[in-house]
Every structure is written in structure tokens, then in C-alpha cells.
Amino acid sequence: MNQPIIHGRPPRTTLAARRELLLATALDLFIEHGYANVSLAAIASAAHVAVRTIYVKFGGKAGLLASLIEEEHDHHRELLRALPVNANLVAHLELMARHLVGRIQDQRLMSLHAIVMAEGDAAARAAWRDAGPGQLAQQLLPLFKLPEAKILFDQSLSPDDLCAHFFNCVTGMSNNGHPMQPLPTDAQVRRGLNLFLHGVITR
């Protein structure tokens, strides 16, 4: 028996899946060839859509990049919401360190980061910082304002100072701006947390 022909707009789930496929295709091409070297025609061909569709949905290539950043913002927010809460401050910082290490070991995420920083405009770079470090800082800063933190950490360091130091230690960025040797996840979490605590705990 022939299936009835259904007219009208596709279901929202189908539209969402098409959008995800288009964004994933664009990111694959940006990573492989470089943002500047990828045309809308190439993205449209690989995603099996019309160039006009990209213009209508995203406004062009810059809109695709902005949507990739927005997707990452939403994904990161969900990851942070899913993190367990530990009443012990140092144990909770270890959870945050593990989360941060997991992100910097995500090669596609780091490739998108490199694209945004090198080829995105000022608005894209600001949106990226808000999506990644900005959201994590929103979780860290309240921890560094707790009474336990005021007892444990050097009070000449502000919560913002502590947050920046935590990022630098855990991500493996040395004082001269050169990255330290990357380590397996557990080792990098331990090294980053130890570096952080060694520099901020009062003796």
C-alpha cells in the first residue's frame, strides 16, 4: 500500500536534525581546510542543502560560526549543570579541574577554539570566551568567596586572581605563555590542582 503524502513543514525534530548536520558539516570543513578556505557552496554541497538555505537559516558563513559557538555555549552549560556538588572545597575544585582537562583534551573543541581565536571577529571571540571560560568562571568564583576559601587561601589574592591562577595551572599554561607537557587526564588533573594549591594556600 502506498504511504500517504504528507504536506506542510517537516517535524521540528527533523528540522533540528538537519540543522545539527549542517553545523557539524561546516565544522568538519572548517577544521579540515581552514575557515577562510571554505565556501558556502562547499558547505552546501557536503550537507546536501542549497546555498540559499544557509543564508536564510544562518545569514552566511559568519552566522554558521556564531551558531557553532552558541551550540557550544549550551552544551557547556549542560555539562556544568551535570557536575556533582562536593561540600569539601578542595574536592570540588578537583571536579572542576577534571572537567576543564576534559575540555582541553577534546580535539574538535580545541580546533573550534583555534578557528574562533584566529579567524573570528571580536564579537565571535567574546562569545567564545563567554561560552567556555566565562561559564566556568561563574562556577568557580562563588567557591573562592566561601568562608573556607578565605581561611585556606592567601587573602592577598582576589577571587578573580584565584580563578585565573586555577585556569593557568590546570590547562598547563606556564608563566611565559608556553604550554607545559600534556599529560594523561588523571596526571594532568593532579598536576594542575597541586600547582594551584601550592601557589595559593597560606602556610
C-alpha positions in Angstrom: 0.0 0.0 0.0 1.3 3.4 -0.9 2.1 5.7 2.0 0.1 8.9 2.1 1.9 12.0 1.1 2.3 14.4 4.0 2.3 18.1 3.0 3.5 21.1 5.1 6.6 21.8 7.1 8.8 18.9 8.3 8.5 18.0 12.0 10.6 20.0 14.4 12.8 17.0 15.2 13.7 16.7 11.5 14.5 20.4 11.3 16.7 20.2 14.4 18.5 17.1 12.9 19.1 18.9 9.6 20.4 22.0 11.5 22.8 19.8 13.5 24.0 18.0 10.4 24.6 21.3 8.6 26.6 22.7 11.6 28.6 19.5 12.0 29.4 19.5 8.3 30.5 23.1 8.4 32.8 22.5 11.4 34.3 19.4 9.7 35.2 21.5 6.7 36.5 24.4 8.8 38.8 22.1 10.7 40.0 20.3 7.6 40.5 23.2 5.3 40.5 26.4 7.4 37.6 28.8 7.9 38.8 31.2 5.2 39.2 28.5 2.6 35.7 27.0 2.9 33.0 28.4 0.7 29.3 28.4 1.4 28.9 26.4 -1.8 31.3 23.7 -0.4 29.3 23.5 2.8 26.0 23.4 1.0 27.2 20.6 -1.3 28.6 18.5 1.6 25.5 18.9 3.6 23.1 18.4 0.6 21.3 21.7 1.0 21.0 24.8 -1.1 23.3 27.8 -0.5 20.2 29.9 -0.1 19.2 27.6 2.8 22.4 28.6 4.7 21.7 32.3 4.0 18.1 32.0 5.2 18.9 30.0 8.4 22.3 31.5 9.3 22.9 34.6 7.3 26.1 33.2 5.8 29.4 31.8 7.0 29.8 34.1 9.9 26.4 33.1 11.1 27.4 29.4 10.9 30.4 30.1 13.1 28.2 32.1 15.6 25.8 29.2 15.7 28.6 26.8 16.4 29.7 29.0 19.3 26.1 29.1 20.6 25.8 25.3 20.4 29.0 25.0 22.4 27.7 27.5 25.0 24.5 25.5 25.5 26.4 22.2 25.6 28.9 23.5 28.2 26.1 24.9 30.3 24.5 21.4 30.4 27.9 19.8 31.3 28.4 22.2 34.2 24.8 21.6 35.5 25.5 17.9 35.5 28.6 18.2 37.6 28.2 16.7 41.1 28.5 19.1 44.1 31.0 18.3 46.8 30.8 20.1 50.1 34.6 19.9 50.5 36.2 22.8 48.7 39.4 21.1 47.5 37.4 18.0 46.4 35.0 20.3 44.5 38.0 22.1 42.8 39.3 18.7 41.7 35.9 18.0 40.0 36.2 21.4 38.2 39.8 20.6 37.2 38.8 17.3 35.8 36.0 19.0 33.8 38.4 21.6 32.5 41.0 19.0 31.5 38.4 17.0 29.7 37.5 20.1 27.6 41.1 20.9 26.6 41.6 17.3 25.6 38.6 17.4 23.2 40.3 17.9 19.9 37.2 19.1 18.0 36.5 21.7 20.7 40.1 22.9 20.6 40.0 23.1 16.8 36.9 25.3 17.0 38.7 27.4 19.7 41.6 27.9 17.3 39.3 28.9 14.4 37.4 31.4 16.5 40.5 33.0 18.0 42.4 33.2 14.7 39.6 33.9 12.2 36.5 35.1 14.1 35.7 38.7 14.6 35.7 40.5 18.0 32.1 39.5 18.7 32.8 35.9 18.0 35.9 35.8 20.2 33.9 37.5 23.1 31.1 35.0 22.6 33.6 32.1 22.8 35.1 33.4 26.0 31.6 33.7 27.5 30.7 30.1 26.3 33.8 28.5 27.8 35.9 30.2 30.4 33.2 32.7 31.2 30.7 29.9 32.3 33.4 28.0 34.2 34.4 31.2 36.0 30.8 31.7 37.1 31.0 28.3 38.8 34.5 28.9 40.3 34.1 32.5 41.6 31.5 31.6 44.3 33.8 28.8 45.5 36.6 31.3 46.0 34.3 33.5 48.1 33.3 30.8 50.6 34.4 31.2 54.2 36.5 28.0 53.8 38.4 29.7 50.9 39.1 32.8 52.9 40.7 30.6 55.6 42.5 28.3 53.2 43.8 30.7 50.5 46.1 33.7 50.6 43.9 36.7 51.1 46.1 39.0 49.1 44.6 37.1 46.1 41.2 38.2 44.9 38.6 35.6 43.7 39.4 36.7 40.2 43.1 36.2 40.8 42.4 32.7 42.1 40.2 31.9 39.2 42.9 33.0 36.7 45.6 31.0 38.5 43.3 27.9 38.6 42.8 28.1 34.8 46.5 28.6 34.1 47.6 25.7 36.4 45.0 23.2 35.2 45.3 24.0 31.5 49.1 23.7 31.7 50.0 27.2 30.7 53.3 28.4 32.2 54.1 31.9 33.2 55.9 32.6 29.9 52.8 31.6 27.9 54.2 28.4 26.7 52.2 25.2 27.3 53.6 22.6 29.6 53.9 19.0 28.6 50.3 17.5 28.2 49.7 14.5 30.5 47.0 11.8 30.7 43.8 13.0 32.3 44.4 11.9 35.9 48.0 13.1 35.9 47.1 16.5 34.5 44.3 17.0 37.0 46.7 16.1 39.8 49.5 18.4 38.5 47.2 21.3 37.9 45.5 21.1 41.3 48.8 20.7 43.1 50.3 23.7 41.2 47.2 25.8 42.1 47.1 24.8 45.8 50.9 25.2 46.2 50.7 28.7 45.0 47.6 29.9 47.0 47.4 28.0 50.3 48.6 30.0 53.2 51.4 28.4 55.2 
